[in-house]
Amino acid sequence: MTERKTVVYPNPQVLAEAVAARTLLTIIDLLAEPNRKRVDIAVTGGTDGNRVFAAMNASPLNDAVDWSRVHVWWGDERFVAADDDDRNAKQAREAWFGKLIEDGLMPAGNIHEMPADGRDADEIASASPEQTDAVLAAAAAEYQRELVEQLGSEPALDIAMFGVGPDAHFASLFPDHGEVEIDDPHVLVAGVRDSPKPPPLRVTLTVPMIARSKHTWVFTSETRKADAVKAAFAQRDNPHAPSSYADGEELLWLIDEGAASKL
């Protein structure tokens, strides 16, 4: 397990700008490597994630990235209709990469959204738990196939970015919910039913997939997340604090003074 490095910033806005700059500079550096054809990053949603997208858009470093060679993935997604406002991908499109595509800087094919729920409201309401599990399993298998097709039989991301919830969850790996304890290296994506945070259906990368990342960055802000950060730092691989499972070749926790206030 990689040793965790922690960087503390003064406030949420400085944190977002720092994560944005780190992301853009790392992409630029990776693309400069000999024989490097592409960079694959997994992004996150939420308040902190959307602040980072806004800071990336505003950064002069944005113009130095060859976006045609950058592929975008997700660490998790809400399993709802494709046009639902809860979709992390919809929020990211509106806040960030939609303009890159519109301006011809990034091919639409470089965006790898997790599957959406194509069922209508009646089908969703009438589905048994077993039927819902089967639909989620199919969605997870579809995304895993895409990872393998794009990145090879042992797929790994260059950058994987995650926020943290007040309950110390990351991705859609929730406390005492089971998915965070999946340790089968062949199970890279999982479905989540009855998520404690709405909406109830999710698709998420598993810990084995996350741990393969070259750079794993966990970032969060504000005092309301301080207990979560404290719990994640108290013990590694604690199922009561799933973000304690975060791992990668490089593991950074990027937090502000509020989130760090109980360390």
Stockholm file with secondary structure:
# STOCKHOLM 1.0

chainA/1-263         MTERKTVVYPNPQVLAEAVAARTLLTIIDLLAEPNRKRVDIAVTGGTDGNRVFAAMNASPLNDAVDWSRVHVWWGDERFVAADDDDRNAKQAREAWFGKLIEDGLMPAGNIHEMPADGRDADEIASASPEQTDAVLAAAAAEYQRELVEQLGSEPALDIAMFGVGPDAHFASLFPDHGEVEIDDPHVLVAGVRDSPKPPPLRVTLTVPMIARSKHTWVFTSETRKADAVKAAFAQRDNPHAPSSYADGEELLWLIDEGAASKL
#=GR chainA/1-263 SS CCCEEEEEESSHHHHHHHHHHHHHHHHHHHHTSTTCCCEEEEECCHHHHHHHHHHHHHCGGGGGSCGGGEEEEESEEECSCTTCTTCHHHHHIIIIIHHHHHTTSSCGGGBCCCCCCCCCHHHHHHCCHHHHHHHHHHHHHHHHHHHHHHHCSSCCCSEEEECCCTTSCBTTBCTTSSGGGCCCTTCCEEEESSCSSSSSCEEEECHHHHHTCSEEEEEECSGGGHHHHHHHHHSTTBTTBGGGGCCCSEEEEEEETTTTTTC
#=GC SS_cons         CCCEEEEEESSHHHHHHHHHHHHHHHHHHHHTSTTCCCEEEEECCHHHHHHHHHHHHHCGGGGGSCGGGEEEEESEEECSCTTCTTCHHHHHIIIIIHHHHHTTSSCGGGBCCCCCCCCCHHHHHHCCHHHHHHHHHHHHHHHHHHHHHHHCSSCCCSEEEECCCTTSCBTTBCTTSSGGGCCCTTCCEEEESSCSSSSSCEEEECHHHHHTCSEEEEEECSGGGHHHHHHHHHSTTBTTBGGGGCCCSEEEEEEETTTTTTC
//
